Amino acid sequence: MAKIHSRMKRKYGLSTHLRHYYSFHPSIKKHRPKTFKTEESANLWASDHGLKPEQYELKKVKHNKRFQIMVKDGKNKNTINKKNNK
């Protein structure tokens, strides 16, 4: 990857000792669990993606203001195991 030069860092008001790769490549996202504002929107998303109600649970996250889908015994990043029941 090409280095961002000092004149561009001054133009954008960035610190000079960091590379700022992610800010100049918006197509690259850090992977985070998907969250929803309401239970209805979470259930709608799950049904659109082929999940049955017995295959997932909703978990309250972000200070109980949002919901996250936890897939039961799936191969998804957000899964619930019988050992790890949080």
ABEGO torsion letter per residue (X at the ends): XBBBBAAAAAAAGBBAABAGAAAABAABBBBBBBBBABAAAAAAAAAAAGBBAAABBBBBBGGGABBBBBBBGBABABBBBAABBX
